[in-house]
């Protein structure tokens, strides 16, 4: 079978006049953040020296990039340029039906490879590889399946990679504080101490990716924020990589609230296992409800993991399978 042909690359030269250093700096953004935002959204490369820009990519994408640069440069006459203005200019010059483009993680033969300071992270199963690829191409992603399939770990790895590549300005890790047979009120300490056990798995993944000292430093600076879901109400999260873990334990109202927090330049990953719901029996799972509502919206990806994707101890896969058999035979005794 012949290898698939790659789209022909084109180069477009753009000269922005007048050659005004202040306006050009406004256009580029701090540390060229606005240019990187345009590159990532359109899948092009932007090289510039002063007011001379070279745009490399498919001809259609490079032409869109030229239109966006001209539009934003004209806007610099009137106001400072921020992430929101770049987002709106991209939306104006991108076809509505077009899917979001790759965010330029390293790929090997189409597989997304994430390099962290602690090593290389890549999908082991076909479904894990598809999950990483989907996260790379969509702004809202759902990872649904049993424990041990890497849903949260891979999402955290993608978030760390995005932060280190300056694609986002912070990481926000969220969990619903739902008791699994325990009561928060009986745990010692203040509210922060009470919710900390629920957030520990997210911290553990961060420590493995970045090291304890760096995580502590970035947490102190609020670059990394780990919080219970209830603290998200009323916020808008711009330029953030947001992960909602254990989403099966959200209520319908909480899930809607979370999904509407997403701001400009942000990515969200929602993970959960619909067979392990700890909500009161009269409450419906916000994750199950959301999958029926938003799964077919353009820009949203849903990856379903199965027991075959479990990458923990071999017994875990056997345990998951045993529970599936039992719940199929005893529906009245299955988890709701």
C-alpha positions as CSV (number, residue, x, y, z in Angstrom):
1,X,0.0,0.0,0.0
2,X,1.4,3.4,-1.0
3,X,2.0,6.0,1.8
4,X,-0.6,8.8,1.9
5,X,0.5,11.9,0.2
6,X,1.1,15.0,2.3
7,X,-0.6,18.3,1.4
8,X,1.7,20.5,-0.6
9,X,3.4,23.1,1.5
10,X,3.4,26.7,0.4
11,X,5.2,29.9,1.6
12,X,3.5,33.3,1.7
13,X,5.6,36.4,2.4
14,X,3.7,39.2,4.3
15,X,4.9,42.7,4.9
16,X,3.0,44.7,7.5
17,X,3.2,48.5,7.1
18,X,4.1,50.8,8.6
19,X,7.1,49.2,10.3
20,X,6.0,50.3,13.8
21,X,7.8,48.4,16.6
22,X,5.2,49.0,19.2
23,X,2.3,47.8,17.0
24,X,4.3,44.8,15.9
25,X,5.0,43.9,19.6
26,X,1.3,44.3,20.3
27,X,0.5,42.0,17.4
28,X,3.0,39.3,18.4
29,X,2.1,39.3,22.1
30,X,4.3,38.5,25.1
31,X,7.0,36.0,24.0
32,X,5.2,35.8,20.6
33,X,2.2,34.1,22.3
34,X,-0.3,35.5,19.7
35,X,1.8,34.2,16.8
36,X,2.0,30.8,18.5
37,X,-1.8,30.8,19.0
38,X,-2.2,31.4,15.3
39,X,0.3,28.7,14.4
40,X,-1.4,26.1,16.6
41,X,-4.9,26.9,15.4
42,X,-4.1,27.0,11.7
43,X,-1.4,24.3,11.6
44,X,1.2,26.7,10.0
45,X,4.6,28.0,10.9
46,X,5.2,31.7,11.2
47,X,8.7,33.2,10.9
48,X,9.3,36.9,11.3
49,X,11.9,39.5,11.4
50,X,10.6,43.0,12.1
51,X,7.6,43.6,9.9
52,X,8.5,40.8,7.5
53,X,6.6,37.6,8.0
54,X,6.8,34.2,6.3
55,X,3.9,31.8,6.6
56,X,4.5,28.1,5.8
57,X,1.8,25.5,5.5
58,X,-0.8,24.5,3.0
59,X,-1.8,27.3,0.7
60,X,-5.3,27.6,2.2
61,X,-4.0,27.7,5.8
62,X,-1.2,30.2,5.0
63,X,-3.7,32.5,3.2
64,X,-5.9,32.4,6.3
65,X,-2.9,33.2,8.4
66,X,-2.1,36.2,6.2
67,X,-5.7,37.4,6.6
68,X,-5.5,37.0,10.4
69,X,-2.2,38.9,10.6
70,X,-3.5,41.8,8.5
71,X,-6.7,42.0,10.5
72,X,-4.9,42.0,13.9
73,X,-2.3,44.5,12.7
74,X,-5.1,46.9,11.7
75,X,-6.6,46.4,15.1
76,X,-3.4,47.4,16.8
77,X,-4.1,51.0,15.8
78,X,-7.2,51.0,18.1
79,X,-6.4,48.8,21.1
80,X,-4.0,46.3,22.8
81,X,-4.3,42.8,21.3
82,X,-5.2,39.9,23.7
83,X,-6.0,36.3,23.4
84,X,-9.7,37.1,22.9
85,X,-9.0,39.3,19.9
86,X,-6.7,36.6,18.3
87,X,-9.4,34.0,18.9
88,X,-12.1,36.2,17.2
89,X,-9.9,37.0,14.3
90,X,-9.2,33.3,13.8
91,X,-12.9,32.5,14.0
92,X,-13.6,35.1,11.4
93,X,-11.1,33.7,8.9
94,X,-11.7,30.0,9.5
95,X,-14.4,28.1,7.8
96,X,-17.1,27.2,10.3
97,X,-17.3,23.5,9.4
98,X,-13.5,23.0,9.6
99,X,-12.4,20.8,12.5
100,X,-9.7,22.2,14.9
101,X,-6.3,21.5,13.6
102,X,-3.4,19.7,15.3
103,X,-1.6,21.4,18.1
104,X,1.8,20.3,16.9
105,X,2.8,17.8,19.6
106,X,5.5,15.6,18.3
107,X,4.1,12.8,16.1
108,X,5.7,9.6,14.8
109,X,3.8,8.1,11.9
110,X,0.7,9.8,13.1
111,X,1.1,8.8,16.7
112,X,1.2,11.6,19.3
113,X,4.4,11.4,21.5
114,X,4.6,13.6,24.6
115,X,8.1,14.3,26.1
116,X,8.2,15.4,29.7
117,X,11.2,16.0,31.8
118,X,10.6,12.6,33.4
119,X,10.5,10.7,30.2
120,X,8.4,9.9,27.1
121,X,4.6,9.4,27.4
122,X,2.8,7.6,24.5
123,X,-0.3,5.5,24.1
124,X,0.2,1.8,24.7
125,X,-3.1,0.5,23.3
126,X,-4.8,1.6,20.1
127,X,-7.5,3.3,22.1
128,X,-4.9,5.3,24.2
129,X,-3.2,6.4,21.0
130,X,-6.6,7.5,19.6
131,X,-7.3,9.4,22.9
132,X,-4.0,11.3,22.7
133,X,-4.7,12.1,19.1
134,X,-8.2,13.3,19.9
135,X,-6.9,15.6,22.7
136,X,-4.4,17.0,20.3
137,X,-7.1,18.0,17.8
138,X,-10.2,19.0,19.9
139,X,-10.9,21.7,22.6
140,X,-13.3,19.5,24.6
141,X,-12.6,15.8,25.1
142,X,-14.2,13.0,27.0
143,X,-12.3,9.9,28.1
144,X,-14.7,7.2,29.5
145,X,-13.9,3.8,30.7
146,X,-12.8,1.5,33.6
147,X,-10.0,2.2,36.1
148,X,-6.4,1.7,34.9
149,X,-6.9,2.7,31.3
150,X,-4.8,5.8,31.6
151,X,-7.6,8.3,31.1
152,X,-6.3,10.8,33.8
153,X,-2.6,10.1,33.4
154,X,-2.6,10.8,29.7
155,X,-4.7,13.9,30.2
156,X,-2.3,15.2,32.8
157,X,0.7,14.4,30.5
158,X,-1.0,16.4,27.7
159,X,-1.6,19.3,30.1
160,X,2.0,19.4,31.3
161,X,3.2,19.3,27.7
162,X,0.9,22.2,26.8
163,X,2.1,24.3,29.7
164,X,5.8,23.6,28.9
165,X,5.2,24.5,25.3
166,X,3.5,27.8,26.3
167,X,0.2,26.7,24.6
168,X,-1.6,27.5,27.9
169,X,-0.8,29.7,30.9
170,X,-2.0,27.4,33.6
171,X,-3.3,23.9,34.4
172,X,-6.6,23.5,36.4
173,X,-7.3,20.1,37.7
174,X,-10.8,19.6,39.1
175,X,-12.6,16.8,40.9
176,X,-16.1,16.5,42.5
177,X,-15.7,16.0,46.2
178,X,-18.2,13.1,46.5
179,X,-17.9,10.6,49.3
180,X,-17.5,6.9,48.5
181,X,-19.0,5.6,51.7
182,X,-17.3,8.3,53.8
183,X,-18.4,11.7,55.1
184,X,-16.3,14.8,54.7
185,X,-17.6,16.1,58.0
186,X,-15.8,13.4,59.9
187,X,-12.4,14.0,58.3
188,X,-10.0,16.2,60.3
189,X,-8.8,19.7,59.4
190,X,-10.3,22.6,57.5
191,X,-12.0,22.4,54.1
192,X,-8.7,22.3,52.2
193,X,-7.6,19.4,54.4
194,X,-10.9,17.6,53.9
195,X,-10.8,17.8,50.1
196,X,-7.1,17.0,49.7
197,X,-7.6,13.2,49.7
198,X,-9.9,13.5,46.7
199,X,-7.3,15.4,44.7
200,X,-4.3,13.2,45.6
201,X,-4.4,11.1,42.4
202,X,-4.0,14.3,40.3
203,X,-1.1,15.5,42.4
204,X,0.6,12.0,42.1
205,X,0.4,12.3,38.3
206,X,1.8,15.8,38.4
207,X,4.7,14.8,40.6
208,X,5.6,12.0,38.3
209,X,5.6,14.3,35.3
210,X,7.3,17.4,36.7
211,X,8.8,16.5,40.1
212,X,7.7,17.6,43.6
213,X,9.5,20.9,43.8
214,X,8.4,22.2,40.5
215,X,4.8,21.3,41.2
216,X,4.9,23.0,44.6
217,X,6.5,26.1,43.0
218,X,3.9,26.3,40.2
219,X,1.1,25.6,42.6
220,X,2.2,28.5,44.9
221,X,2.2,30.8,41.8
222,X,-1.3,29.5,40.9
223,X,0.1,28.3,37.5
224,X,-1.2,24.9,38.6
225,X,-4.5,24.9,40.4
226,X,-6.1,21.8,41.9
227,X,-9.6,22.4,43.2
228,X,-13.0,20.8,44.0
229,X,-15.6,21.3,41.3
230,X,-17.8,23.4,43.6
231,X,-15.1,26.1,43.4
232,X,-15.5,26.5,39.6
233,X,-18.9,28.2,39.7
234,X,-18.9,31.8,38.4
235,X,-15.4,31.5,36.8
236,X,-14.3,31.7,33.1
237,X,-11.1,29.8,32.4
238,X,-9.0,31.4,29.6
239,X,-5.8,30.0,28.3
240,X,-6.1,27.1,30.6
241,X,-5.8,23.3,30.3
242,X,-8.7,22.1,32.4
243,X,-9.1,18.4,33.5
244,X,-12.3,17.2,35.2
245,X,-11.5,13.8,36.8
246,X,-14.0,11.4,38.2
247,X,-16.7,13.1,36.2
248,X,-19.2,10.3,36.7
249,X,-19.8,11.8,40.2
250,X,-21.0,15.2,38.9
251,X,-24.6,16.0,39.0
252,X,-26.4,17.3,35.8
253,X,-26.2,20.9,37.1
254,X,-22.5,20.6,38.0
255,X,-21.5,19.2,34.6
256,X,-23.3,21.9,32.7
257,X,-21.7,24.5,35.0
258,X,-18.2,23.0,34.3
259,X,-18.6,22.7,30.5
260,X,-19.6,26.4,30.3
261,X,-16.4,27.5,32.2
262,X,-14.3,27.0,29.1
263,X,-12.8,30.3,27.8
264,X,-10.6,31.5,25.0
265,X,-7.5,29.5,24.2
266,X,-8.5,26.7,26.6
267,X,-8.7,22.9,26.4
268,X,-10.8,20.7,28.6
269,X,-10.6,16.9,29.2
270,X,-13.3,15.2,31.1
271,X,-12.6,11.7,32.4
272,X,-14.8,9.2,34.3
273,X,-16.0,5.6,34.7
274,X,-19.8,5.4,34.4
275,X,-19.7,2.0,36.2
276,X,-18.4,3.6,39.4
277,X,-20.9,6.2,40.4
278,X,-20.9,7.3,44.0
279,X,-23.8,9.7,43.8
280,X,-26.9,9.2,45.9
281,X,-29.3,6.8,44.1
282,X,-31.8,9.5,43.2
283,X,-29.1,11.7,41.5
284,X,-28.3,11.2,37.8
285,X,-24.7,11.3,36.6
286,X,-23.7,14.5,34.8
287,X,-21.2,12.5,32.7
288,X,-23.7,10.1,31.3
289,X,-26.1,12.9,30.7
290,X,-23.5,15.1,28.9
291,X,-22.4,12.3,26.6
292,X,-26.0,12.1,25.3
293,X,-26.1,15.8,24.6
294,X,-22.7,17.1,23.5
295,X,-20.9,14.1,21.9
296,X,-21.9,15.0,18.4
297,X,-21.0,18.7,18.6
298,X,-18.1,19.6,16.2
299,X,-14.9,20.2,18.3
300,X,-15.9,17.6,20.9
301,X,-14.2,14.2,21.0
302,X,-15.3,11.1,23.0
303,X,-13.0,8.1,23.6
304,X,-14.4,5.0,25.1
305,X,-12.0,2.7,26.8
306,X,-12.6,-1.0,27.4
307,X,-11.1,-3.6,29.8
308,X,-8.5,-4.5,27.2
309,X,-7.0,-1.0,27.6
310,X,-6.2,-1.5,31.3
311,X,-2.4,-0.9,31.8
312,X,-2.2,-1.6,35.5
313,X,-1.5,-4.9,37.2
314,X,-2.9,-7.8,35.1
315,X,-5.3,-8.6,37.9
316,X,-7.1,-5.3,37.3
317,X,-8.2,-6.3,33.8
318,X,-9.5,-9.6,35.2
319,X,-11.3,-7.8,38.0
320,X,-13.0,-5.3,35.6
321,X,-14.1,-8.2,33.4
322,X,-15.4,-10.2,36.5
323,X,-17.5,-7.2,37.6
324,X,-18.9,-6.7,34.0
325,X,-20.0,-10.4,34.0
326,X,-21.6,-10.1,37.5
327,X,-23.4,-6.9,36.7
328,X,-24.8,-8.3,33.5
329,X,-26.1,-11.3,35.4
330,X,-27.4,-9.3,38.4
331,X,-28.7,-6.0,37.0
332,X,-30.5,-5.2,40.3
333,X,-27.3,-5.4,42.2
334,X,-25.1,-3.5,39.7
335,X,-23.8,0.0,40.4
336,X,-26.4,2.6,39.2
